[in-house]
Amino acid sequence: MYKRQGDPIPNVTDNIAWENLSTGAYCYYKNDTANIRIFGMLYNWFAVNDSRNIAPAGWHIPTDTEWSALRSWLGGELVAGGKLKSKSTFNIVDFNLPPTQNWESPNTGASNTVGFTALPGGYRYYGAVYGAVEYASYWWSSTQYDAGTAWSRHISNTSTELFTGYIDNTLGFSVRCIKD
């Protein structure tokens, strides 16, 4: 993975190293390269905030204000998440199988009305803990809240809400780019 001008972003698989980062990094869910095909990559916020930009030319990571504008355009916090979610679900859980691109049932209110096709890519939490794959999707904004946290958005399989919060910069979340 490279920044726009070609500098590499490190793929950090070591749990202790991930927790102690203060520079940009990415990983695959559970450090399994097969997951990139389904969910893409998880980034810490330092990768999002790097002035060399992880978004391709002509694109950028949305600000908190841009996420808020999308939420409003979709009808508000209580319904926006459903309009972003892929409608796919599955009903059989076998933890010995690799994750699918489907949401765990119920996929409450999923309509994908704007073609965002949000998939439940989960997160990386403080190094070693991966979670919420098939249950939730988390995205960084490019807006810092304070020195140690940044604004983010998430949706879950049991709600139509687009949740807003600020979270520790060291966590691994997905990113979505928008055109400049």
Contacts in CASP RR format, 6 or more apart in sequence:
PFRMAT RR
TARGET T0000
AUTHOR 0000-0000-0000
METHOD contacts of the structure
MODEL  1
MYKRQGDPIPNVTDNIAWENLSTGAYCYYKNDTANIRIFGMLYNWFAVND
SRNIAPAGWHIPTDTEWSALRSWLGGELVAGGKLKSKSTFNIVDFNLPPT
QNWESPNTGASNTVGFTALPGGYRYYGAVYGAVEYASYWWSSTQYDAGTA
WSRHISNTSTELFTGYIDNTLGFSVRCIKD
1 8 0 8 1.000
1 9 0 8 1.000
1 11 0 8 1.000
1 26 0 8 1.000
1 41 0 8 1.000
1 54 0 8 1.000
2 8 0 8 1.000
2 9 0 8 1.000
3 9 0 8 1.000
3 50 0 8 1.000
3 52 0 8 1.000
3 53 0 8 1.000
3 54 0 8 1.000
4 52 0 8 1.000
4 53 0 8 1.000
4 54 0 8 1.000
4 55 0 8 1.000
4 56 0 8 1.000
4 57 0 8 1.000
5 52 0 8 1.000
5 53 0 8 1.000
6 52 0 8 1.000
7 52 0 8 1.000
9 24 0 8 1.000
9 25 0 8 1.000
9 26 0 8 1.000
9 43 0 8 1.000
9 47 0 8 1.000
9 54 0 8 1.000
10 24 0 8 1.000
10 25 0 8 1.000
10 26 0 8 1.000
11 25 0 8 1.000
11 26 0 8 1.000
11 27 0 8 1.000
11 28 0 8 1.000
12 18 0 8 1.000
12 21 0 8 1.000
12 25 0 8 1.000
12 26 0 8 1.000
12 27 0 8 1.000
13 27 0 8 1.000
13 31 0 8 1.000
15 127 0 8 1.000
15 128 0 8 1.000
16 127 0 8 1.000
18 25 0 8 1.000
18 27 0 8 1.000
18 44 0 8 1.000
18 124 0 8 1.000
18 127 0 8 1.000
18 170 0 8 1.000
19 126 0 8 1.000
19 127 0 8 1.000
19 170 0 8 1.000
21 44 0 8 1.000
21 46 0 8 1.000
21 170 0 8 1.000
22 46 0 8 1.000
23 46 0 8 1.000
23 50 0 8 1.000
24 43 0 8 1.000
24 44 0 8 1.000
24 46 0 8 1.000
24 47 0 8 1.000
24 50 0 8 1.000
25 43 0 8 1.000
25 44 0 8 1.000
25 46 0 8 1.000
25 47 0 8 1.000
26 41 0 8 1.000
26 42 0 8 1.000
26 43 0 8 1.000
26 44 0 8 1.000
26 47 0 8 1.000
27 41 0 8 1.000
27 42 0 8 1.000
27 124 0 8 1.000
27 172 0 8 1.000
28 34 0 8 1.000
28 35 0 8 1.000
28 36 0 8 1.000
28 39 0 8 1.000
28 40 0 8 1.000
28 41 0 8 1.000
28 42 0 8 1.000
29 35 0 8 1.000
29 39 0 8 1.000
29 42 0 8 1.000
29 99 0 8 1.000
29 121 0 8 1.000
29 122 0 8 1.000
29 124 0 8 1.000
29 130 0 8 1.000
29 133 0 8 1.000
30 130 0 8 1.000
32 98 0 8 1.000
34 98 0 8 1.000
35 98 0 8 1.000
35 99 0 8 1.000
38 99 0 8 1.000
38 100 0 8 1.000
38 101 0 8 1.000
38 119 0 8 1.000
38 121 0 8 1.000
39 99 0 8 1.000
39 101 0 8 1.000
39 119 0 8 1.000
39 121 0 8 1.000
39 122 0 8 1.000
39 133 0 8 1.000
39 174 0 8 1.000
40 121 0 8 1.000
40 174 0 8 1.000
41 174 0 8 1.000
42 122 0 8 1.000
42 123 0 8 1.000
42 124 0 8 1.000
42 172 0 8 1.000
42 173 0 8 1.000
42 174 0 8 1.000
43 54 0 8 1.000
43 140 0 8 1.000
43 172 0 8 1.000
43 173 0 8 1.000
43 174 0 8 1.000
43 175 0 8 1.000
44 169 0 8 1.000
44 170 0 8 1.000
44 171 0 8 1.000
44 172 0 8 1.000
45 140 0 8 1.000
45 144 0 8 1.000
45 150 0 8 1.000
45 169 0 8 1.000
45 170 0 8 1.000
45 171 0 8 1.000
45 173 0 8 1.000
46 169 0 8 1.000
47 54 0 8 1.000
48 54 0 8 1.000
48 61 0 8 1.000
48 140 0 8 1.000
48 142 0 8 1.000
48 150 0 8 1.000
48 175 0 8 1.000
49 142 0 8 1.000
49 144 0 8 1.000
49 150 0 8 1.000
49 169 0 8 1.000
53 60 0 8 1.000
54 61 0 8 1.000
54 175 0 8 1.000
55 61 0 8 1.000
55 175 0 8 1.000
55 177 0 8 1.000
56 177 0 8 1.000
58 179 0 8 1.000
58 180 0 8 1.000
59 177 0 8 1.000
59 178 0 8 1.000
59 179 0 8 1.000
59 180 0 8 1.000
60 142 0 8 1.000
60 177 0 8 1.000
60 178 0 8 1.000
60 180 0 8 1.000
61 140 0 8 1.000
61 141 0 8 1.000
61 142 0 8 1.000
61 175 0 8 1.000
61 176 0 8 1.000
61 177 0 8 1.000
61 178 0 8 1.000
62 70 0 8 1.000
62 141 0 8 1.000
62 142 0 8 1.000
62 176 0 8 1.000
62 177 0 8 1.000
62 178 0 8 1.000
63 141 0 8 1.000
63 142 0 8 1.000
63 143 0 8 1.000
64 141 0 8 1.000
64 142 0 8 1.000
64 143 0 8 1.000
64 151 0 8 1.000
64 164 0 8 1.000
65 143 0 8 1.000
66 141 0 8 1.000
66 178 0 8 1.000
67 139 0 8 1.000
67 141 0 8 1.000
67 151 0 8 1.000
67 153 0 8 1.000
67 164 0 8 1.000
68 164 0 8 1.000
70 80 0 8 1.000
71 77 0 8 1.000
71 80 0 8 1.000
71 153 0 8 1.000
71 162 0 8 1.000
71 164 0 8 1.000
74 80 0 8 1.000
74 81 0 8 1.000
74 83 0 8 1.000
74 84 0 8 1.000
74 113 0 8 1.000
74 114 0 8 1.000
74 162 0 8 1.000
75 83 0 8 1.000
76 162 0 8 1.000
77 161 0 8 1.000
77 162 0 8 1.000
77 163 0 8 1.000
77 164 0 8 1.000
78 160 0 8 1.000
78 161 0 8 1.000
79 160 0 8 1.000
79 161 0 8 1.000
80 160 0 8 1.000
80 161 0 8 1.000
80 162 0 8 1.000
81 118 0 8 1.000
81 155 0 8 1.000
81 159 0 8 1.000
81 160 0 8 1.000
81 161 0 8 1.000
81 162 0 8 1.000
82 108 0 8 1.000
82 109 0 8 1.000
82 110 0 8 1.000
82 111 0 8 1.000
82 112 0 8 1.000
82 155 0 8 1.000
82 160 0 8 1.000
82 162 0 8 1.000
83 111 0 8 1.000
83 112 0 8 1.000
83 113 0 8 1.000
83 114 0 8 1.000
83 116 0 8 1.000
83 160 0 8 1.000
84 112 0 8 1.000
84 114 0 8 1.000
84 116 0 8 1.000
84 118 0 8 1.000
84 155 0 8 1.000
84 162 0 8 1.000
85 103 0 8 1.000
85 107 0 8 1.000
85 109 0 8 1.000
85 110 0 8 1.000
85 111 0 8 1.000
85 112 0 8 1.000
85 116 0 8 1.000
85 118 0 8 1.000
85 137 0 8 1.000
85 155 0 8 1.000
86 101 0 8 1.000
86 102 0 8 1.000
86 103 0 8 1.000
86 107 0 8 1.000
86 110 0 8 1.000
86 112 0 8 1.000
86 117 0 8 1.000
86 118 0 8 1.000
86 119 0 8 1.000
87 107 0 8 1.000
87 110 0 8 1.000
87 111 0 8 1.000
87 112 0 8 1.000
88 101 0 8 1.000
88 102 0 8 1.000
88 103 0 8 1.000
88 107 0 8 1.000
89 102 0 8 1.000
89 103 0 8 1.000
89 104 0 8 1.000
89 105 0 8 1.000
89 106 0 8 1.000
89 107 0 8 1.000
89 110 0 8 1.000
89 157 0 8 1.000
90 100 0 8 1.000
90 102 0 8 1.000
90 103 0 8 1.000
90 104 0 8 1.000
90 105 0 8 1.000
90 134 0 8 1.000
91 105 0 8 1.000
93 104 0 8 1.000
99 121 0 8 1.000
99 133 0 8 1.000
99 134 0 8 1.000
100 134 0 8 1.000
101 119 0 8 1.000
102 120 0 8 1.000
102 134 0 8 1.000
103 110 0 8 1.000
103 119 0 8 1.000
103 120 0 8 1.000
103 134 0 8 1.000
103 135 0 8 1.000
103 157 0 8 1.000
104 120 0 8 1.000
104 134 0 8 1.000
104 135 0 8 1.000
104 157 0 8 1.000
105 157 0 8 1.000
106 157 0 8 1.000
106 158 0 8 1.000
107 157 0 8 1.000
108 157 0 8 1.000
108 158 0 8 1.000
108 159 0 8 1.000
108 160 0 8 1.000
109 160 0 8 1.000
112 118 0 8 1.000
116 176 0 8 1.000
118 137 0 8 1.000
118 155 0 8 1.000
119 137 0 8 1.000
120 132 0 8 1.000
120 133 0 8 1.000
120 134 0 8 1.000
120 135 0 8 1.000
120 136 0 8 1.000
120 137 0 8 1.000
120 157 0 8 1.000
121 132 0 8 1.000
121 133 0 8 1.000
121 134 0 8 1.000
121 136 0 8 1.000
121 137 0 8 1.000
121 138 0 8 1.000
121 174 0 8 1.000
122 130 0 8 1.000
122 131 0 8 1.000
122 132 0 8 1.000
122 133 0 8 1.000
122 135 0 8 1.000
122 136 0 8 1.000
122 137 0 8 1.000
122 138 0 8 1.000
122 174 0 8 1.000
123 130 0 8 1.000
123 131 0 8 1.000
123 132 0 8 1.000
123 136 0 8 1.000
123 138 0 8 1.000
123 171 0 8 1.000
123 172 0 8 1.000
123 173 0 8 1.000
124 130 0 8 1.000
124 131 0 8 1.000
124 171 0 8 1.000
124 172 0 8 1.000
124 173 0 8 1.000
125 131 0 8 1.000
125 171 0 8 1.000
125 172 0 8 1.000
126 168 0 8 1.000
126 170 0 8 1.000
126 171 0 8 1.000
127 170 0 8 1.000
132 138 0 8 1.000
132 156 0 8 1.000
134 157 0 8 1.000
135 156 0 8 1.000
135 157 0 8 1.000
136 154 0 8 1.000
136 155 0 8 1.000
136 156 0 8 1.000
136 157 0 8 1.000
137 154 0 8 1.000
137 155 0 8 1.000
137 174 0 8 1.000
138 152 0 8 1.000
138 153 0 8 1.000
138 154 0 8 1.000
138 171 0 8 1.000
138 172 0 8 1.000
138 173 0 8 1.000
138 174 0 8 1.000
139 152 0 8 1.000
139 153 0 8 1.000
139 154 0 8 1.000
139 173 0 8 1.000
139 174 0 8 1.000
139 175 0 8 1.000
139 176 0 8 1.000
140 150 0 8 1.000
140 151 0 8 1.000
140 152 0 8 1.000
140 173 0 8 1.000
140 174 0 8 1.000
140 175 0 8 1.000
141 150 0 8 1.000
141 151 0 8 1.000
141 152 0 8 1.000
141 153 0 8 1.000
142 150 0 8 1.000
143 150 0 8 1.000
143 151 0 8 1.000
144 150 0 8 1.000
144 151 0 8 1.000
145 151 0 8 1.000
145 166 0 8 1.000
146 166 0 8 1.000
148 168 0 8 1.000
148 169 0 8 1.000
149 166 0 8 1.000
149 167 0 8 1.000
149 168 0 8 1.000
149 169 0 8 1.000
150 166 0 8 1.000
150 167 0 8 1.000
150 169 0 8 1.000
151 164 0 8 1.000
151 165 0 8 1.000
151 166 0 8 1.000
152 164 0 8 1.000
152 165 0 8 1.000
152 166 0 8 1.000
152 167 0 8 1.000
152 173 0 8 1.000
153 162 0 8 1.000
153 163 0 8 1.000
153 164 0 8 1.000
153 165 0 8 1.000
154 162 0 8 1.000
154 163 0 8 1.000
155 161 0 8 1.000
155 162 0 8 1.000
155 163 0 8 1.000
156 163 0 8 1.000
167 173 0 8 1.000
END
